[in-house]
């Protein structure tokens, strides 16, 4: 697992993106600061490379958007991207299930 120094999130991140950040923090064992609140879900060319060089993890931005893949949430996409699925606790699995259900119903967006 990479040694991330922070995360990049959208302004006013919805519940799902906050849960993705919490999942990262739980598995890294430390708080990850939000180093940039990005204004658009579309990535500006070159930004991802800039973030990677600084060891920043973008949550659900650009081509990494969860709804472009087979995932029900950004939280699930992060868990898959970082190969955390086998290591998730029962409560983390339940959180992903709840976030996925929420994204399908739009209850807490």
Buried (B, 14 or more C-beta within 10 A) or exposed (E): EEEBEBBBBBEEBBBBBBBBBBBBBBBBEEEBEBBBEBEEEEBEEEBBEEBEEEEBBBBBBBEBBBEEEEBBBBBBBBBBBBEBEEEBEEEBEEBBBBBBEBBEEEEEE
